[in-house]
Structure formats: C-alpha cells, structure tokens
Amino acid sequence: MGRMAAQATGSSSLARTLATTLAAATVSALPVLLLGGLAVLIRGDLGFGEFGLGAAIGSFFAASAITSLPSGAISDRLGPRRTIAVGLAGTIVALAGIAVVPGSLLALLPWLVGAGVANALIQVGANHLLAVAVPISRQGIAYGLKQSAIPLAAVLAGISVPVVGLTIGWRAAYGLAAVVGFAVTWLLWRGARGTVAEERATAREGDAPIPALVVLALGVGLGTTASNALTGFSVSASVAGGMPQDAAGLLLTAGSLLGMSTRIVAGWFADRASRGSLLLVVGMLVIGSVGFASLALAPGSVPLIVAATLIAFVGAWGYQGLVLLVVARTNPGAPAVAMAIVRIGPNSGAVIGPLVFGAIVERAGYAAAWGAAAGATLVAAALVLAGRVLLLPVRRRIVAARDEDAASR
C-alpha cells in the first residue's frame, strides 16, 4: 500500500508540474500570438502596415532574447517556480495594458517589450522546472507538452478571431487573456504548496561546451525566423490569397493544433529512443521547408494554401521540444543556463523573421517571403546537424557515466 501511495503521490506531483508549465508557457505567448491572430483588426484600428506588424512582433522577441541569459541566472538563484511567478505577473500587466492603453503602434510597443521580458522568465523557469522535477525517462513527453504551449496559444489566438475579435473587439481578447493569466497564477500557487525545496544549479563542469550550444542556437534560431513568420502572418497571407478572415483564423487554429500534436508525439517517441532526437529535428525542418516552398506557389489557390500551411506547421513547429530535451540531457549540471543560451537563438530569429518577412512582403509580395522562409529552414537543418556532431561526445560520456553508476548499485 505504501508503494502504491507513493507512486500515486509522485504521479500527482508530476501532473501538477506539467500542468503548471504548460499553462504558464501558454499565457506567456499570448501577447504576441494574439497580435498575429488579430492582426487585421489591430492594424486597421491602430493604423500600421505589414512592416509595423513585423516590428511589433519583433519587439516582443527582442526583449525575450536580450533577457534570456539573465533569466537563466535568476532561475538558478530564485528557483524555477518563483521565476515563473514573477514572469506571470509581468505578463498579466502587459496583457491588461494592451487591452486598455494603446491607441497607436508606438503606444503598443512598450507593452510588448514588457511581455517579452516576462516571456523569457517564464520560458526559462519552465524549462528549468522540467529539468529538475521530471524523471529523465519522461522528459521527452514533458518538453513536448510544455512546447505545445505556443501552438496552444496560437489556437486560442485563432479562435479569438471569429469568437471575440469579430464580435466584441480585439481589446476584449487581451482582457480575457489577462483573466486567464490570473487563473494560471493561482494554479502555480496551488501546485507549489507542499513541494520540496527546488534543486539549484551546481556547475557547468561536464556539460556541453558553449560552442556546441551556440551552433545549435544558430540553427534553431534560423528555423524560428520562418516558424514565427508563419504564426504572425498566416492569417494576413491567407486573407490576401483569397480566404475569408474567419476561415483564415480557423486555419491558424488547425495548423497550431497539428503543430502541438506533433511536438507531443515527437516527445513521446524520444522517451522510447535513446538517440537520434536531433536527426528527427533535421527531418522536420526539411518538411517545413517543403511547406514554405508550397506556400510560395500558393497565391490564389485556397486548397494549396490550406495544405501547404498544415505541412509547414508540422515541420516548422514540431521539433522545439526535442531541442530542449537534448539540451537537458547534455547539461545535467546547469540546465537553466544552457537552455537560456540556446533560447537566444530562437528569440533572435523571432525578432529578425517578422521584420524581414514583413519587409519582403511589402516590397515583393508573399510568394517571395515564403520562398525566403523555405531557404532559411533548409540552412537551419544543416546547422542543427552540425550541432549534433559537436554534442555527440558529450552525450556518449554522460550515458556511459550513467550506465556505470547504475551497474555499481
């Protein structure tokens, strides 16, 4: 009975941890993904174009990229749960501010910058929490679920177009998101009661070398330039291609659900495979490039837009949890710092991507922009493959040490 009770308690604690990280990470992405989903309404109200949309999206991710490394240090010092709580407070303030204050693009930007800082705290804290609180054998599915938060936020953003945006306005959507943030904060507080003291980082000795993490960050960052353009501009591009606005919002929802499901399935698979996670990442990036290339050929063909968008979501959005899993497995000493280093890449890519994509759209159209996204994704695949080569010796050493320790028991 005692063993069964302990197992039930452990399963309950794991479920609370996963629920906390998924909910917090979802809320942290809402400020920018609501902007993408409601872009047509917001741009019409505040009076800015595609480049302005790219700048607004980029400001969020620029702030997140700049504060990623400091967030890793904060999480190591405060512990992941407190770090997530601070980030949630900042996100709630930003969501409420966007709902009430902005009357122009310039007024909107500071709130998005604040939301980006909060996003860094939540994402790094959540990654850290999974690294220290989830058994290694379940970390694949854990990171897959956690990374499904961004597609989940995009689902909410897509639903918000016909349900909220086209009925009571885009400001109401941000107000409702702030209410959701309060609910998640309560969930975090409830889940933290009775937990043991959280593990702090020790040292990076034996962890993956910085150059390997930098190469991986560059690859994932370049891939993110395309994936964030997909979420930020999917609705606008689909409308420009002939789809009704509500249907374009639903397509964003469907693509996000598909991307979310892919992340979870990929994590489940990684828990059952001892190697090859980064090879799967490379394969997904290649699939994503096919989707983007198809979008470049899609103007005026609604069926092709739908098919290409779904393929792009599978490839461009399916691999992120696998990257975090690899970083956690190759950096057992100081996972928060290592993940913060790798996060600089995707956050920087998320800054560059919308800006460049928006500029290309305004000067050459969506076909050229999607073509550029396809090329960037292929180069990203090559960089991730190079990162894998650099990480292989570390992974082998850690696995050998773990096997030796298990044999001595």
N, C-alpha and C positions, 0 to 999 in steps of 0.2 A: 504493500500500500504506500509506504514511504517513497519508493522509487517512482511509482505512478504519479504520486502527488508532486514530486519534484519535476518530473517530465511535464506535467500539466502546467506547473508554475513557469517552467522555462519556455514552453510554447506560448503561454500568455504574454510573458515579458517580450519575447521576440515579435509577436504580433503587434504589441503596443509600439515597439521601436520602429517597425516597418510602417505602421500607420502614421506615426509622428513624422518620420522623414518624408513620406510620400505627400502628406498633407501640407507640410511646411514648404517643401520644394515646389509644389503646385502653386501655392499662394505667391511665392517669390517671383514666379514667372508671369503672373497675371498682368502687372502693369504694362509690360511691353507687348505681350501677346494679345491683350485686348486692343492695344493700339493697332496692331496688324489686322485683326479681325474686323474692327470697326473703322478701318482707315478711310473708307469712302465717306462715311458720315462725319468723322472728325476733321478730315481735310476740308470738307465743304463748310463746316461750321467755323473753323479757325483760319481758313484761307491760306493753305500752303499746298505745294505740289509734291510730286514723287521724290524729288531730291530732299525736300523738307522732311518727308516721312522717313527717308533713309537716315537723315541726320538725327531725327528724334530717336529712332531705334538704336542708332549707333551710340548716342549719348548714354543710354542705359548700359550697354555692354562695355563701353569705355570705362565707366565708373567701376563696373564689376571687375574688369581686368586689372585696373590700377590697384584696387584694394584686395585682390586675391591673395597675394603673399602676406600682407598684414593680417588678413583674416585667418590664415593658417596659424600664424603666431598667436593670435587671440584665442583660437580654439584650443591650442596646446596649453595655454595659460588658464583660461576660464573653464575649459571642458566643453564638449560639443553641445550639450543641452542648453547651457547658458548662452552660448554663442548663437544658437538658433533662436532663442527667445529675444535677444537684442535685435536680430535681423527681422523677426516678425513685427516687432514694434515699429521699426523703420518702414516696413512695407505698408502697414496699416495707415500710417501717417501719409505716405506718398499716395496711396490709393484715394484716401479721403481728399487730399489736396487737389489731385487731378479732377475729381468729381465736382469740386466746388470752385476752385480759383481760376484756372487758365481761361484766358479769353483770346490768346494768340499762341503761336508756336514758341515765341521767346518765353512766355509765361509757363508753358508746359515743360520746357527742358529741365529746369532745376528739380522739379518733382521726379522726373525720370532719372536724373543723376542720383538723387537720394535713394530711389528704388533700386538702382544698380548697386550701390554700396550695400544695401540691405540684402540684395540677392547674393552677393559674394559671401557675406556672413552666414546666410542660411545654407547655401550650397556646400561650402567648405565644412561647416559644422555637421551637416547631414552626412556627408561622405566620411568624416571622421567618426561619427557615431556608429555607422555601419561597420567600419574597420575594427573597432574595439569591442562592439557589443554583439556581433553576429558571428557564429562559428564559421570557420573557413569553408566548410563543406556546403554552406548555404549562402555564401557571399555573392555568388553569381546571380541567383534569383533575387537577392536583396538589392543589389545595384541595378538590376534590370527593372525592378519595381520602382526604385527611387528615381531612376532616369525616365520612367514613364510619366513622371510628374509634368514634364514640359509638354509632351503630347496631350496629357490630360488637360493642362491649362489651355492648350490650343483648341481642344474640344470645347471647353467652356467658352472660349473666345468665339468659336464658330457658331455655337448655339446662341450666343448673345446677339448675333446679328438679327435673325428673324424674331427671336423671343423678346429681347429687351431693346436693342438698338433701333429697330424699325417701329417699335410701339411707343415706348416711353422715353427713348433717347439714350445716347451713349454715356452721358454723365451718370445716369441711373445704374448702368452696368458697373461703373467703377465704384459707386456707392455700395452696391450689393457685394462686390468683391471685398471691400473693406470689412463688411459684416462677417464674411466668411473668414477673413483673417483673425477676427476676434475669437471665432469658434475654434480655429486651429490653435491659437494661443492657449485656450482653455484645455484642449486636448493634450498639449505639451505639458501643461502644469499637472494634469491628472496622471499622465504617464510617468512623470518624474518622481511622484510620491512613492517612497519605499524602495527606490533604486539604490544600489550601492554606489560608493564613490567612483567616479569615472577615471579610467586609466589615462595618464598623461604620457606624452611622448618621452622617449629615453634619449636616443641619439641616432644619427644617420649612418653610423658605422655598420657596414654590411648591406646597406640599402643600395638601390640602383644609383649609378653615377649620374650626376647632373646633366652631362651631355646627352645621355640616352633619353632622359626626361624631356630635354629641350627639343630633340628631334621628334619625339612623339607629340609634343605640344604643337610643333610647327605643322605636322601632318593633320592632326585633329583640328587645329585652327583653320587651316586652309579648307578642310571639309566643311567647317562651320560657316565659312563665308557663303557657301551655297545653301546649306540647310536653313540658315536663318533668313536668307532672301526668300526661300520657299514659303516659310510661315508668314513673313512680313508682307510679301507681295502676291501671294497666291490668290487672294480674293480680288485684288485690283486687276491682276493679269487675266483671271478668268472672266471678269466682267468685260474687260477690253476685248476678249476673244469671243464675246457673244453670249455669255451665260447671264441669266438674271442674278441680281445681287443676293437674293436669299438662297438660290441654288449654289452660288459660289461659296457662301458661308457654310452650307452643308457639305460641300466637297472638302473644305478645310477640315471640318469635323471628321469626315470619313477617313481622310488621309492621316489625321492625327491619331485616330483610333488604331489604324493599321500600323503606324509607327510605334505606338505604345505597345501593341501586342507583339511586335517584332522584338522590341527590347526585352520583354519578359521572357519570350520563348528562347531568345539567344542566351539570356542569363541562366535559364533552366538547363539548357544544353551545356553551357560552360561548367556548371557544377558537376556534370557527369563526364566531362572530358578533362584530362589532366593537362592538356596542352592545346595549342592551336587557336587561342582566342583572338590573337592579333591577325592571324591569317583569315579568320572569319570577318574581321573588321575590313581587311583589304577587299574581300569579295563583295561586301555590302557597298563599299564606296564605288566599286566598278558598276554595280547595279544602279546605284544612284546616278552615276554619270550617264547611263543609258536613259534614265527617266528625264534628266535635264535636256539631253540632246533631243529627245522626242518632243519635249515642250517647245524647243526652238523651232520645230517643224509644225507646231500645232495651231498657229493663228487661224481663226475662222472655223476650226473643226472641234466642236464641243466634245464628241466622243473621244477624240485623240487627247484633248486637254484632260479629260477625266482619267483615262488610262495612264497617261504619262505622269500626271500628278501623283497617283497612287503608287506607281513604280518608284518615283523619286522619294516619296516618304519612306518606303521600305528601306531603300539603300542609304539615303542621307540621314535618316533618323533612327536607324535600327541598332547602331553599334556603340553608342555612347556608354552604356552600362558595362560593356566588355572592356573598354579602355580603363575605366575606374577599377574594375576587378584586377586587371593586370598590374596597375599601379599599387593597389593594396597588397597584392601577393609579393611584389618585388620590393616593397618598402615597409617591412613589419616594424622597424624601429620608430620611424616618424612619419606615419601615413598622411597626417594633415598637411605637413609642409610639402611632401611630394605631390599630393593631389592639388595643392594650391599652385605649385609650379606648372603642372600640366594644364590647369584651368586657365592660365594666362593665354594659352594658345587659342582655345575656342572663344574666349571672350574677346580677344583681339580680332579674331576672324569675324565675330559677330558685329564688331564695330565697322571693319573695313567692308564686309559683304554688303550690308544695306546701302552704305554710301556709294560704293562703286556700282552696285546693281541699279540704284535709283538714277545715278548719273548716266549710265549706259541706256537705260530705258528712255530718259528724256532726250537723248541725242540720237539713238539708233533704233529704239524700239525693244519690245520684249524678246523677240526672237534672238537678237544679238546678245542680250543679257543672259538668257537661258543657255546659249552656246558657251558663253564665258564660264558659267557655273559648271557646265559639263567638263570643261578643260581643267578647272580648278580642282574638281573632285578626283580626276584621274591623277593629277600630281600629288594630291593628298594621299592616295592609295600607295604611291611609290614611297613617300616619306614614312608612312606607318610601317611599311615593310622594312625600311632601313632601321627604324626604331626597334623593331622586333629583333633584328640581328644583334643590336647593341645590348638588348636586355636578356638575351638567351643565357649568357654565362651566369648572370645574377640569379635567374630563375633556377637554373640547374644546381647552383650552390645551395640555395635555400631549400630546395626539395631534398637534396642529399642530406643536409643537416637535419631536416625534419624526420626523414626516414631513419637516420642514425639515432636520433633521440627516441623515436618510437621503439626501435629494436632494443635499446638499453633498458627499457622499462619492464 
